[in-house]
C-alpha cells in the first residue's frame, strides 16, 4: 500500500494557519479546526472529502509547525465572521 493518495492533494490547498491562534483554518468554510479534528472536518457532510484524502491531509497537517493540539478556541470557530 502506498503512502500517497491519488493526485497527492496538497494540505495547504485545504487549510491555512492562523499564527495568532496557532490553529488550522479551513479554506473552504473559514473555520478553525484543531489538529485532531482535521479528518472528521474534511469527511463531514459539509465537505464530503473521501476518507483516503481526508486521512492523507490530516496526516500532513499533523506535521505542520505552529499548530497546537489544543488551541484556546472552540472546535469550529468561524473566522469568516471576524
C-alpha positions in Angstrom: 0.0 0.0 0.0 1.3 3.4 -1.0 1.8 6.3 1.5 0.5 8.7 -1.1 -3.0 9.2 -2.4 -4.2 9.7 -5.9 -3.2 13.1 -7.3 -1.3 13.8 -3.9 -3.5 16.6 -2.7 -1.7 19.4 -1.0 -2.8 20.1 2.6 -2.2 23.8 2.1 -5.0 23.8 -0.6 -7.4 22.7 2.2 -6.0 24.6 5.2 -4.0 27.7 6.1 -2.5 28.6 9.5 -3.7 31.3 11.8 -0.4 32.1 13.6 -2.0 34.3 16.2 -4.2 31.4 17.5 -1.9 28.5 16.2 -4.8 26.8 14.6 -5.6 25.4 11.1 -8.2 27.4 9.1 -10.3 25.6 6.5 -10.0 27.5 3.3 -13.5 26.4 2.1 -15.6 27.3 5.1 -13.1 29.5 7.0 -13.5 27.6 10.3 -10.7 27.0 12.8 -10.1 23.3 13.2 -8.0 21.5 15.8 -5.3 19.1 14.6 -7.2 16.1 15.9 -10.3 17.1 14.1 -8.9 17.6 10.6 -10.0 14.1 9.3 -13.5 14.5 10.7 -13.9 18.0 9.4 -13.0 17.0 5.9 -15.0 13.8 5.8 -18.1 15.6 7.2 -21.2 16.1 5.1 -20.2 19.8 4.6 -17.1 18.9 2.7 -17.5 15.2 1.6 -13.8 14.6 1.0 -13.1 10.9 0.6 -11.8 9.2 3.7 -8.5 8.4 1.9 -7.9 12.0 1.0 -9.1 13.3 4.4 -6.7 10.9 6.2 -3.8 12.0 4.0 -4.5 15.7 4.6 -4.9 15.1 8.3 -1.6 13.3 8.4 0.1 16.2 6.5 -1.4 18.8 8.9 -0.1 16.9 11.9 3.4 17.6 10.6 2.9 21.4 10.4 4.7 23.6 12.9 2.8 26.4 14.7 -0.4 24.3 15.0 -1.3 23.4 18.6 -3.1 20.2 19.5 -5.4 22.1 21.9 -5.5 25.8 20.9 -7.7 28.1 23.0 -10.7 28.1 20.7 -13.9 26.2 20.2 -13.7 23.2 17.8 -15.2 25.2 15.0 -14.8 28.9 15.4 -16.0 30.7 12.3 -13.1 33.0 11.1 -15.2 34.3 8.2 -17.3 36.3 10.7 -14.4 38.1 12.3 
